[in-house]
């Protein structure tokens, strides 16, 4: 089973990201489950969502304690919320950040990849909602789902031009992270 924990703030599409990821996995014939966890239900409050992916039925229902991948939609949470708790030793971290990872000011594992998802969202969608871009980046980083499955899930969820814009953001993030992963392999 592959566990994904997504951290962000209310209004950034954290819950939607987990749902879209589960839809992408279902489209590939896998089992998946997605669910949120949040306290005060208001815009800007810290929010977490979870997604499990497996080839077999998933029976467990509790939050993911040992994550294979942590997605951080809002880097301001780093240092305030312990987003890395329970990250498996070989797990990966995907951070919405426009600069080098070392500039985040917190210690992150060497498997951390940064992608400027908010910048991509603003460019393609016109709003600072990084979830679709981060899902494209997730597909490139983990290869747990195919990019086309993520794009199909986005098209199913959003209407017309909004789907087109989110697809463009996801594709752009996928290409950026794929290139970085290839660079790391050759280094």
KETI-791839 format. One record per residue (C-alpha): residue in one letter; chain; x, z, y. Coordinates in nm, 2 decimals, always signed. Layout:
# residues N
 residu chaine     c1     c3     c2
      A      A      X      Z      Y
...
//
This chain:
# residues 187
 residu chaine     c1     c3     c2
      X      A  +0.00  +0.00  +0.00
      X      A  +0.12  -0.09  +0.35
      X      A  +0.02  +0.16  +0.62
      X      A  +0.01  +0.06  +0.99
      X      A  -0.05  +0.31  +1.27
      X      A  -0.12  +0.18  +1.62
      X      A  -0.08  +0.39  +1.93
      X      A  -0.20  +0.31  +2.28
      X      A  -0.45  +0.42  +2.54
      X      A  -0.82  +0.37  +2.56
      X      A  -0.91  +0.03  +2.69
      X      A  -0.60  -0.15  +2.55
      X      A  -0.77  -0.27  +2.24
      X      A  -0.61  -0.03  +1.99
      X      A  -0.92  -0.01  +1.77
      X      A  -0.98  -0.38  +1.79
      X      A  -0.62  -0.45  +1.68
      X      A  -0.67  -0.25  +1.37
      X      A  -1.00  -0.42  +1.29
      X      A  -0.85  -0.77  +1.35
      X      A  -0.55  -0.68  +1.12
      X      A  -0.79  -0.58  +0.84
      X      A  -0.99  -0.90  +0.89
      X      A  -0.67  -1.11  +0.86
      X      A  -0.58  -0.93  +0.54
      X      A  -0.93  -0.98  +0.40
      X      A  -0.90  -1.35  +0.47
      X      A  -0.59  -1.36  +0.25
      X      A  -0.78  -1.20  -0.04
      X      A  -0.63  -0.85  +0.01
      X      A  -0.80  -0.52  +0.05
      X      A  -0.78  -0.35  +0.39
      X      A  -0.93  -0.07  +0.58
      X      A  -0.92  +0.01  +0.95
      X      A  -1.04  +0.31  +1.14
      X      A  -0.97  +0.49  +1.48
      X      A  -0.87  +0.84  +1.58
      X      A  -0.92  +0.96  +1.93
      X      A  -1.01  +1.28  +2.12
      X      A  -1.16  +1.23  +2.46
      X      A  -1.33  +0.89  +2.46
      X      A  -1.23  +0.76  +2.80
      X      A  -1.02  +0.48  +2.94
      X      A  -0.65  +0.58  +2.95
      X      A  -0.66  +0.86  +2.70
      X      A  -0.42  +0.84  +2.40
      X      A  -0.58  +0.66  +2.11
      X      A  -0.46  +0.59  +1.75
      X      A  -0.59  +0.35  +1.50
      X      A  -0.49  +0.30  +1.14
      X      A  -0.49  +0.00  +0.90
      X      A  -0.41  +0.00  +0.53
      X      A  -0.33  -0.33  +0.35
      X      A  -0.31  -0.36  -0.03
      X      A  -0.36  -0.59  -0.32
      X      A  -0.58  -0.33  -0.49
      X      A  -0.89  -0.14  -0.38
      X      A  -0.81  +0.14  -0.13
      X      A  -0.96  +0.47  -0.22
      X      A  -0.79  +0.70  +0.03
      X      A  -0.97  +0.77  +0.37
      X      A  -0.74  +1.00  +0.56
      X      A  -0.52  +0.90  +0.86
      X      A  -0.19  +0.74  +0.77
      X      A  +0.07  +1.01  +0.75
      X      A  +0.35  +0.79  +0.62
      X      A  +0.35  +0.46  +0.81
      X      A  +0.53  +0.15  +0.71
      X      A  +0.49  +0.02  +1.06
      X      A  +0.41  +0.18  +1.39
      X      A  +0.28  -0.04  +1.68
      X      A  +0.31  +0.12  +2.03
      X      A  +0.08  -0.07  +2.27
      X      A  +0.17  +0.16  +2.56
      X      A  +0.54  +0.26  +2.59
      X      A  +0.45  +0.55  +2.83
      X      A  +0.34  +0.73  +2.52
      X      A  +0.70  +0.75  +2.39
      X      A  +0.83  +1.09  +2.47
      X      A  +0.48  +1.23  +2.52
      X      A  +0.32  +1.16  +2.18
      X      A  +0.53  +1.17  +1.87
      X      A  +0.44  +0.82  +1.76
      X      A  +0.73  +0.82  +1.50
      X      A  +0.60  +1.11  +1.30
      X      A  +0.58  +1.01  +0.94
      X      A  +0.75  +0.67  +0.98
      X      A  +0.90  +0.58  +0.65
      X      A  +1.28  +0.56  +0.65
      X      A  +1.27  +0.18  +0.61
      X      A  +0.97  +0.15  +0.84
      X      A  +0.96  -0.07  +1.14
      X      A  +0.85  -0.01  +1.50
      X      A  +0.69  -0.27  +1.73
      X      A  +0.69  -0.17  +2.10
      X      A  +0.51  -0.34  +2.39
      X      A  +0.81  -0.35  +2.62
      X      A  +0.97  -0.62  +2.84
      X      A  +1.33  -0.49  +2.83
      X      A  +1.59  -0.39  +2.58
      X      A  +1.48  -0.11  +2.34
      X      A  +1.76  +0.12  +2.46
      X      A  +1.61  +0.13  +2.81
      X      A  +1.30  +0.31  +2.68
      X      A  +1.49  +0.64  +2.71
      X      A  +1.40  +0.77  +2.36
      X      A  +1.57  +0.74  +2.03
      X      A  +1.41  +0.48  +1.81
      X      A  +1.51  +0.35  +1.47
      X      A  +1.73  +0.03  +1.45
      X      A  +1.42  -0.15  +1.30
      X      A  +1.25  -0.13  +1.64
      X      A  +1.15  -0.46  +1.80
      X      A  +1.03  -0.49  +2.16
      X      A  +0.80  -0.77  +2.28
      X      A  +0.65  -0.80  +2.63
      X      A  +0.30  -0.81  +2.50
      X      A  +0.14  -0.71  +2.83
      X      A  +0.32  -0.98  +3.01
      X      A  +0.21  -1.23  +2.75
      X      A  -0.15  -1.10  +2.78
      X      A  -0.15  -1.13  +3.16
      X      A  +0.00  -1.48  +3.14
      X      A  -0.24  -1.61  +2.87
      X      A  -0.55  -1.40  +2.90
      X      A  -0.54  -1.28  +3.26
      X      A  -0.58  -0.91  +3.16
      X      A  -0.34  -0.64  +3.05
      X      A  -0.47  -0.62  +2.69
      X      A  -0.17  -0.65  +2.46
      X      A  -0.34  -0.62  +2.12
      X      A  -0.36  -0.99  +2.02
      X      A  +0.00  -1.05  +2.12
      X      A  +0.12  -0.75  +1.92
      X      A  -0.07  -0.87  +1.62
      X      A  +0.11  -1.20  +1.64
      X      A  +0.44  -1.00  +1.67
      X      A  +0.34  -0.79  +1.37
      X      A  +0.29  -1.10  +1.16
      X      A  +0.64  -1.22  +1.24
      X      A  +0.80  -0.88  +1.20
      X      A  +0.65  -0.76  +0.88
      X      A  +0.52  -1.07  +0.71
      X      A  +0.23  -0.86  +0.58
      X      A  -0.02  -1.12  +0.70
      X      A  +0.02  -1.48  +0.80
      X      A  +0.00  -1.58  +1.16
      X      A  -0.29  -1.82  +1.08
      X      A  -0.49  -1.54  +0.94
      X      A  -0.44  -1.33  +1.25
      X      A  -0.54  -1.63  +1.47
      X      A  -0.85  -1.69  +1.26
      X      A  -0.95  -1.32  +1.29
      X      A  -0.91  -1.35  +1.67
      X      A  -1.13  -1.67  +1.68
      X      A  -1.40  -1.49  +1.48
      X      A  -1.40  -1.19  +1.71
      X      A  -1.39  -1.35  +2.05
      X      A  -1.59  -1.64  +2.20
      X      A  -1.46  -1.97  +2.33
      X      A  -1.20  -1.95  +2.60
      X      A  -1.12  -1.59  +2.54
      X      A  -1.03  -1.67  +2.18
      X      A  -0.81  -1.96  +2.29
      X      A  -0.63  -1.73  +2.54
      X      A  -0.58  -1.45  +2.28
      X      A  -0.46  -1.70  +2.02
      X      A  -0.20  -1.83  +2.27
      X      A  -0.08  -1.48  +2.34
      X      A  -0.05  -1.40  +1.97
      X      A  +0.13  -1.73  +1.90
      X      A  +0.38  -1.67  +2.18
      X      A  +0.46  -1.32  +2.06
      X      A  +0.50  -1.44  +1.70
      X      A  +0.76  -1.70  +1.81
      X      A  +0.95  -1.45  +2.02
      X      A  +0.97  -1.19  +1.74
      X      A  +1.04  -1.45  +1.47
      X      A  +1.33  -1.57  +1.67
      X      A  +1.46  -1.22  +1.72
      X      A  +1.43  -1.14  +1.35
      X      A  +1.62  -1.45  +1.26
      X      A  +1.89  -1.36  +1.51
      X      A  +1.92  -1.01  +1.36
      X      A  +1.96  -1.16  +1.01
      X      A  +2.24  -1.38  +1.13
      X      A  +2.42  -1.10  +1.32
//
